[in-house]
Amino acid sequence: MTLAIFSCLLCCSKFYVTRLQELLKNDFELFIHPDSSIRTMKVNPLSLSCIIFDLLVENAPSRLDQILLYNNRYPDLPVLVIIDKDNIELARLCGAHGIKNVIGSSTLDEIPRELARIINDNQVKASLRELNVELSACSFALTEILLYIESYYQKIMTVQEIAQRFNYSEFNLIKDFKKSGLISPKKMLLCLKIIHAIKLMDKTSYKMKEIATLSGFSNEKRFNECFNRVLGCSPKVYHLNMHATNVNHG
């Protein structure tokens, strides 16, 4: 089973639903908002990577005002706007209001690449490099496992999930990690999640409960326990110290 990394919500679209579904089906999970009114739209921003607004509708400028209101409500969630390629005035209005991610209707084939760029620019990720893991020193089989962990650590909850995916026993997986001089897969997962959480503290305005979810912890209590065990303080204390350091060096 392929794990979906990117989930996008498509709003207000009347013309390109089927085509966008076809274009995005391999790399993105696309949800369609059934109501044409953006003002009534309620979503969980933690479950989404991006929102796509289709302004190929009547009264597009007034729709733009609604998008700005929504964008202010969820400032950490990136937005992509589709406009008519000939609507130069609307493109200018988008730019004037700080909406940078705009694509013309004639270049929809580029939307998967554009979405990936937008999401990756916005996305906080931990990497194996931050744990001093050298893939060049690992076997091909182990490298595949490590890259999988690096890509999906937020969604992986147990070492058993990794072992089953690659037809390993949990015992042999831990043994291979140790033989290659790596920390245990359990500790690797935990450290990547915590690094991810620290980056979210630094770069977003999410609450600790939201950071716990986005970093791959089952709940805030588990997040606090793991964070305290690894770093010797609670996430809130760490965040306060981080903020104080930033202020003192600002």
Secondary structure, 3 states (H helix, E strand, C coil): CCCCCEEEEEECCCCCHHHHHHHHCCCEEEEECCCCCHHHCCCCHHHCCEEEEECCCCCHHHHHHHHHHHHHHCCCCCEEEEECCCCHHHHHHHHHCCCCCEEEHHHHHHHHHHHHHHHHHHCCCCCHHHHCCCHHHCCHHHHHHHHHHHHHCCCCCCHHHHHHHCCCCHHHHHHHHHHCCCCCHHHHHHHHHHHHHHHHHHHCCCCHHHHHHHHCCCCHHHHHHHHHHHHCCCHHHHHHHHHHHHHHCC
